[in-house]
Amino acid sequence: MLPVRLGVAAALLLAVASAAAAPLRIPHQAGLTVTTALSGQEGDYESRKILTGRDGDGWLLAYSASVPGAAGRARQVSSERYVHDADLVAARSYRTAFEQDVSEDYPGTTALGVSSQVLAELRAGGRAKFSLVGESSWVLPSLAGAGGKALPGSDLVAGLTRNNSVAFRGELLPKGKGRFSVLVNGQPQVLDVLVAAGRFTARDGTTMDAELSLLDDPANALALQWRIGESSLRVVRLDFPVAKPGDALSQRLRAEKRVVLPGLYFDFGSAVLRPESASQLPAIVAAVRSAPAGVLALEGHTDAVGAGPANLALSKARAEAVRAALVALEPALASRLASRGFGESRPVHDNATLEGRARNRRVELVLP
């Protein structure tokens, strides 16, 4: 009987190890929200892309961005894209540029990453023909520091002035595999990526070198990071619906006593909750309801970009905005919730990186 018992134990250990080694999957489903950050002089420029649902033989994708400008003001951009199922399989053009207030349909392109065909060719170690359509807000600064062709007066600048985007064509070559750290539903996770790079050329002859870190998943080959010259865009948050989100949040709160609230979004420098935050509020209400007796705190935190007093005020206002939204949904919670802010004084990550600043910008729910 002893050998049998050892065999069962070994099988159990093997099963546990296999489960632990299983890669985290990011589902391509309605509600998937991809938040990307780009560093700018005034602060991090964040954009959000949300798969809002199916429509015929494709997906509807909503895009929004708050682009920082002078004197702390932000320019709002919103758009909608239709992405065809066939293009998720075989397209060779990745269009990251979004136009303002337009319902876009660009057959032959993807919008969140590369097609499964491009990923398959890279995984096999081969070259993949590829084109990248980028936004002027990051293409021009990148090229200016990349030692490429002089930009002033070029056809490229004129084209960007007209339509805010430009296409570069070339080939992607695999560079290897790696690991990518990102917030997934409010929790730090590490994802498997395939890194690919190439040199790309615009119609006027301007060249740029680009590197992409792609989620190594044929079912959802998201682009998680782009490097062009000195510029880097990085996905800093991935949020998607889960079964019984209130239960999951309650369990984490009881176990950890303090949780970062997922699915809450603010524009640059703003304490106004964005509309897409509404779907997360019922889960937070459920977590507060099931928490032990006492007053729970909503704590706001910021990154270290900008002046300390302004960051402190912003953190307090964001925490109070979340409290007000929860009380509006469930008035009985008014006596159970307090709000406070700590500005940049309690970082959880390095403020020198896009990833770190994104983690530091947060609202936490804390047990008494």
C-alpha positions, -999 to +999 in steps of 0.1 A: +000+000+000+029+024+007+040+026-030+004+034-039+002+061-014+034+076-026+021+074-061-011+093-052+009+120-034+032+124-063+003+127-086-013+153-064+020+173-063+023+171-100-013+183-105-006+212-081+026+221-099+010+219-133-019+242-121+007+267-107+026+267-140-005+273-161-002+307-178-027+333-169-052+338-198-065+372-208-099+364-225-109+382-257-144+389-244-170+417-240-158+440-213-121+435-217-105+469-210-069+476-221-053+507-205-022+520-221+002+547-208+027+570-225+049+593-206+046+631-214+059+663-199+027+670-181+022+635-169+012+600-182-012+600-211-035+571-207-059+556-233-085+529-228-098+504-254-129+484-244-144+455-263-181+465-259-196+435-277-202+415-308-218+429-340-222+405-369-189+390-379-168+412-356-163+432-325-171+468-315-142+485-297-146+518-278-116+541-275-111+570-251-081+590-241-073+620-219-042+637-234-024+661-210-018+696-222-006+730-210-016+743-175-028+708-165-056+708-190-065+676-209-078+670-244-105+643-246-105+619-275-132+592-281-138+569-310-153+536-320-137+509-341-151+478-358-127+448-359-135+420-382-131+384-371-112+375-403-087+403-395-081+389-360-070+357-378-050+370-408-045+408-409-010+422-413-017+458-404-020+470-368-037+504-365-030+520-332-042+554-343-078+565-335-096+595-349-118+618-328-156+612-329-155+587-357-171+553-362-141+536-378-140+505-400-106+496-415-107+461-431-074+444-431-063+458-397-063+449-360-067+473-331-054+456-299-025+436-311-015+413-340-034+386-358-030+350-349-013+344-382+014+370-375+020+355-340+022+320-355+049+331-379+069+347-352+065+317-329+079+295-357+110+317-358+102+333-392+097+368-405+062+383-406+053+410-431+037+438-411+026+474-411+020+498-382-003+528-383+006+550-353-006+583-337+013+615-342+015+621-304+041+593-301+054+587-337+068+622-342+086+625-308+100+590-313+114+597-347+129+630-336+150+611-312+157+580-333+183+595-357+160+590-387+154+612-416+149+650-408+113+657-402+107+694-406+090+701-440+087+664-448+056+648-464+052+628-431+046+659-410+021+672-436+003+639-435+002+638-397-012+674-397-041+663-419-051+630-402-030+625-371-017+591-382+009+576-405+016+541-418+050+523-417+056+490-435+082+464-430+088+430-414+087+418-378+114+394-366+112+374-334+138+384-307+128+359-280+104+353-252+100+372-219+078+381-190+057+412-187+044+427-154+009+443-155-021+449-133-048+424-141-082+431-124-063+452-099-036+426-090+000+425-102+005+396-126+033+384-149+024+374-184+043+354-210+052+376-240+069+371-274+092+401-283+095+410-320+113+439-337+119+454-372+127+484-393+097+501-409+094+527-436+068+554-444+058+564-479+081+595-478+111+573-469+112+581-432+123+550-413+119+539-377+129+509-356+101+494-335+099+466-310+067+450-298+060+428-267+031+405-276+009+384-253+020+349-263-015+336-268-029+328-303-064+335-291-056+370-280-022+383-292-024+417-274+004+442-279+015+449-244+044+473-251+058+493-281+092+508-282+100+533-309+132+553-307+133+568-272+096+564-267+077+536-251+040+529-248+030+503-222-002+485-212-005+492-175-039+477-167-060+448-180-095+445-166-122+420-176-155+407-161-152+377-138-179+355-123-193+368-090-169+398-087-184+409-054-175+375-038-140+376-052-134+412-039-149+403-005-125+373-001-095+393-010-105+421+014-109+397+043-076+380+036-055+410+028-073+437+049-066+462+021-073+459-017-068+480-047-102+485-063-101+473-099-121+488-128-121+524-116-110+550-142-102+587-140-091+611-167-057+629-164-057+652-134-094+646-128-114+633-098-145+625-119-151+588-123-154+578-160-186+561-171-169+528-177-163+526-139-200+521-133-199+483-139-174+478-110-194+497-084-219+469-075-190+445-067-175+471-043-209+476-027-212+438-021-177+437-006-185+465+018-218+449+028-201+416+036-172+432+055-169+429+093-186+457+113-169+491+114-161+520+091-141+511+060-118+536+045-115+545+008-079+557+004-067+577-026-031+576-039-013+593-068+021+590-086+049+615-080+044+635-112+034+671-104+034+691-072+029+674-039+000+696-026-019+691-059-014+654-057-026+653-022-058+672-031-064+650-061-060+618-041-085+630-015-110+641-043-107+607-061-114+588-029-144+609-021-157+605-057-157+568-052-174+571-019-201+593-034-207+569-062-211+540-038-234+559-015-255+570-045-259+533-054-265+521-018-274+550+006-271+528+036-233+527+031-230+564+040-222+555+077-199+527+068-175+545+044-149+572+050-126+587+025-090+601+028-061+608+005-023+604+008-011+619-025+023+605-035+034+597+000+027+559+000+040+545-033+038+507-039+061+508-069+089+528-086+077+562-098+105+562-124+086+538-147+052+538-165+043+505-148+052+519-113+033+551-117+002+533-129+003+511-098+007+541-076-024+558-090-050+538-071-080+538-047-078+512-020-106+498+002-093+492+038-108+473+067-108+490+101 
